[in-house]
Amino acid sequence: MAGITTHILDSNRGRPVAGVRIDLSIKQGEGWTLVKSAATNQDGRTDAPLVRPEDAKLGEYELVFHVDEYLRSQAGAGDPAPFIDRPAVRFSVFDVKQHYHVPLLCTPGSCSTYRGS
């Protein structure tokens, strides 16, 4: 399967993150153009690929994960405000026949990503 997919995991609690908006943009010239916004489901994934295989294009992409409200809602009494708010991950699609899965692992103090399968 080609295209672009993602998911979000709360690595502090070891569970998927539901109800978070994700914005996908593509670089055009010096700026970014929004391609699609989607929200995560109960499994921390979007219900459909952000980019379907037949719609994949070469280029530079950016995913913005709006995890700030989720992280604030998980804070306990006396916890400091989350350090992470809306991490952005930029990556390149260099072969439209390949699948690009870009997950986000987040905690109130950090986030990480990798190219998944």
C-alpha positions, 0 to 999 in steps of 0.5 A: 500500500502506498500513500500517507498514513499516521497515528498518535500514541501516548507513550506516557500512558501506553495507549492511542490518542483519540480526537486529535486534529492532524493537518497535512500540508505540502510545500509549494514554493516558499510556503505550505498549502493545507492538503487535508485535516483529519482527526484520530479515532479511538485507535489513534489513527485516521479513518482513512489515509491522509493521502490515498495511494492514487493521489500520492505526489512527490514533494515535501510534506508537513504533519502538524499534530494538535496534541495540546488539548489532549495533553492538558486534559491528561495532566494531574493536579499540580502537573506543569503545563505540557511542554509539547503543544503542536509538533510538526513533522516534515518529511519527503515523499521520494517514491509515490509507490512507497507507503509513508507511515509517520506516527507520533509518540508523545508525552507532556514533555517530549515527542518522537517519530519514525518512518513506520510500515 
